């Protein structure tokens, strides 16, 4: 018997792997990478330590799998949301909505993402780095379409896309670090949209290459 093209065994394996990665994100978030152990992850997932090694070879491999699985899911949701929007302004709003909802719904993931961002930038290969670069490339493509359509100023597309991604990350880093003076009810999603869109959009009185 198959479930959406997968055997029952395959579906069960994927489900169990998802549970392990969810448990790993919780352990890494609570203890940090250095203090976390495979034993802790196994206990949190409710499996034997040996079971983890059927899926992964090391704590490092578990960590990057836990991070990259969520990055992959966020990128897939982002692409779907952008595909359903018309015009650059609507696409940017759709992209931000997905990223903010994703980050709000999984604090463990976003804490891992923020903590390991520096290492992610230094690494030149691996699935997590490729996913980050892929997300920036996808957003850059949307921006290039907007430039060609005369909806936004002509700017370096990849750099502009990465700036947008970094603004979202900064809002959550500020939240988790407990920065004083943040206004009650602060709407980070709207703030990032306004700051970004007002900086890149073309006003009627200015040319596209301004």
C-alpha positions as CSV (number, residue, x, y, z in Angstrom):
1,X,0.0,0.0,0.0
2,X,1.2,3.5,-0.8
3,X,0.5,6.9,0.7
4,X,0.8,9.6,-2.0
5,X,3.3,7.5,-3.9
6,X,5.2,6.3,-0.8
7,X,5.1,3.0,1.0
8,X,3.9,2.8,4.5
9,X,7.4,2.1,5.6
10,X,8.7,5.2,3.8
11,X,6.0,7.4,5.3
12,X,6.7,6.1,8.8
13,X,10.5,6.6,8.3
14,X,9.9,10.2,7.2
15,X,7.5,10.8,10.1
16,X,10.0,9.5,12.6
17,X,12.8,11.5,11.1
18,X,10.6,14.6,11.4
19,X,10.1,13.9,15.1
20,X,13.8,13.5,15.6
21,X,14.6,16.8,14.0
22,X,11.9,18.6,15.9
23,X,13.3,17.2,19.2
24,X,16.8,18.2,18.0
25,X,15.7,21.8,17.5
26,X,14.3,21.9,21.0
27,X,17.5,20.5,22.5
28,X,19.8,22.8,20.6
29,X,17.7,25.8,21.4
30,X,17.6,25.1,25.1
31,X,21.3,24.0,25.5
32,X,23.2,25.4,22.6
33,X,25.2,23.3,20.2
34,X,28.2,22.8,22.5
35,X,26.3,21.5,25.5
36,X,23.7,19.5,23.6
37,X,24.4,15.7,23.2
38,X,23.0,12.9,21.1
39,X,21.7,11.3,24.3
40,X,19.6,14.5,25.0
41,X,18.2,14.5,21.5
42,X,17.4,10.7,21.7
43,X,15.6,11.2,25.0
44,X,13.6,14.2,23.7
45,X,12.6,12.2,20.6
46,X,11.7,9.2,22.7
47,X,14.0,6.8,20.7
48,X,17.2,4.9,21.5
49,X,20.5,6.5,20.9
50,X,21.3,3.9,18.3
51,X,18.2,4.8,16.3
52,X,19.6,8.3,15.7
53,X,22.6,6.8,14.1
54,X,20.4,5.0,11.6
55,X,19.6,8.4,10.3
56,X,22.6,10.6,11.1
57,X,26.3,10.0,11.6
58,X,27.0,12.7,14.2
59,X,25.6,15.6,16.3
60,X,26.8,18.0,13.7
61,X,24.9,16.2,11.0
62,X,21.7,16.2,13.1
63,X,22.1,20.0,13.7
64,X,22.4,20.9,10.1
65,X,19.6,18.6,9.1
66,X,17.4,20.1,11.7
67,X,18.1,23.6,10.4
68,X,18.1,22.9,6.7
69,X,14.8,21.0,6.8
70,X,13.0,24.1,8.1
71,X,14.9,26.4,5.7
72,X,13.7,24.1,2.8
73,X,10.1,24.2,4.0
74,X,10.2,28.0,4.4
75,X,11.6,28.4,0.9
76,X,8.9,26.1,-0.6
77,X,6.1,28.1,1.1
78,X,7.7,31.4,0.0
79,X,7.7,30.3,-3.6
80,X,4.1,29.2,-3.4
81,X,3.0,32.4,-1.8
82,X,4.9,34.6,-4.3
83,X,3.4,32.6,-7.3
84,X,-0.1,33.5,-6.1
85,X,0.6,37.3,-5.9
86,X,0.4,39.8,-8.7
87,X,2.9,42.6,-9.0
88,X,6.1,43.2,-7.0
89,X,4.5,45.0,-4.1
90,X,2.1,42.1,-3.5
91,X,4.9,39.5,-3.9
92,X,7.1,41.2,-1.3
93,X,4.2,41.3,1.1
94,X,3.5,37.6,0.5
95,X,7.2,36.8,1.0
96,X,7.3,38.7,4.3
97,X,4.0,37.2,5.5
98,X,5.5,33.7,5.0
99,X,8.8,34.4,6.7
100,X,7.2,36.2,9.7
101,X,4.5,33.5,10.2
102,X,7.2,30.8,9.9
103,X,9.5,32.5,12.4
104,X,6.6,33.3,14.8
105,X,5.5,29.6,14.7
106,X,8.8,28.0,15.5
107,X,10.9,29.9,18.0
108,X,13.4,27.0,18.3
109,X,14.2,27.2,14.6
110,X,14.6,30.9,14.4
111,X,16.9,30.9,17.5
112,X,19.1,28.3,15.8
113,X,19.0,30.3,12.6
114,X,20.1,33.5,14.2
115,X,22.7,31.9,16.4
116,X,24.3,30.0,13.5
117,X,24.0,32.7,10.9
118,X,27.6,33.7,11.0
119,X,28.7,30.1,10.5
120,X,26.2,29.8,7.7
121,X,27.8,32.8,5.9
122,X,31.3,31.4,6.3
123,X,30.5,27.9,5.0
124,X,30.9,27.6,1.3
125,X,29.1,24.3,0.7
126,X,26.5,22.0,2.3
127,X,22.7,21.9,2.0
128,X,22.1,24.7,4.5
129,X,24.3,27.1,2.7
130,X,22.8,26.1,-0.6
131,X,19.3,26.7,0.7
132,X,20.2,30.2,2.0
133,X,21.8,31.1,-1.3
134,X,18.8,29.6,-3.1
135,X,16.4,31.8,-1.1
136,X,18.4,34.9,-1.8
137,X,18.5,33.9,-5.5
138,X,14.8,33.4,-5.6
139,X,14.1,36.8,-4.1
140,X,16.6,38.4,-6.4
141,X,14.7,37.0,-9.3
142,X,11.5,38.6,-8.1
143,X,13.2,41.9,-7.7
144,X,14.7,41.7,-11.2
145,X,11.2,41.1,-12.6
146,X,10.1,44.2,-10.7
147,X,12.9,46.3,-12.1
148,X,12.2,45.1,-15.6
149,X,8.5,46.1,-15.1
150,X,9.4,49.5,-13.8
151,X,8.0,48.8,-10.4
152,X,11.3,49.4,-8.5
153,X,14.6,51.2,-8.8
154,X,17.5,49.4,-10.5
155,X,19.5,48.0,-7.7
156,X,21.9,45.1,-7.3
157,X,19.3,42.3,-7.0
158,X,21.2,39.7,-4.9
159,X,22.4,42.3,-2.4
160,X,19.0,43.9,-2.2
161,X,17.4,40.5,-1.6
162,X,19.8,39.6,1.1
163,X,19.2,43.0,2.8
164,X,15.5,42.2,2.9
165,X,16.2,38.8,4.5
166,X,18.5,40.3,7.0
167,X,15.9,42.9,8.0
168,X,13.5,40.1,9.0
169,X,16.2,38.3,10.9
170,X,17.1,41.6,12.7
171,X,13.5,42.0,13.9
172,X,13.5,38.6,15.6
173,X,17.1,39.0,16.9
174,X,15.9,42.2,18.6
175,X,12.9,40.5,20.1
176,X,15.0,37.6,21.5
177,X,17.7,39.8,22.8
178,X,15.3,41.8,24.9
179,X,16.3,45.2,23.5
180,X,14.7,47.9,25.7
181,X,12.5,50.6,24.3
182,X,10.7,48.6,21.7
183,X,7.1,50.0,21.3
184,X,4.3,47.8,22.7
185,X,2.4,46.2,19.8
186,X,5.3,46.8,17.4
187,X,4.4,45.2,14.0
188,X,7.7,44.0,12.7
189,X,6.2,42.7,9.4
190,X,4.7,46.0,8.5
191,X,7.8,47.8,9.7
192,X,10.1,45.8,7.4
193,X,7.7,46.1,4.5
194,X,7.4,49.9,4.8
195,X,11.2,50.4,5.3
196,X,12.1,48.2,2.3
197,X,9.3,49.1,-0.1
198,X,9.6,52.8,0.4
199,X,13.4,52.5,-0.2
200,X,13.1,50.5,-3.5
201,X,9.8,51.4,-5.1
202,X,9.6,53.9,-8.0
203,X,7.7,57.1,-7.2
204,X,5.9,58.7,-10.1
205,X,8.3,61.6,-10.2
206,X,11.5,59.6,-10.5
207,X,13.0,57.4,-13.3
208,X,13.6,53.7,-12.9
209,X,17.4,54.0,-12.7
210,X,17.3,56.7,-10.0
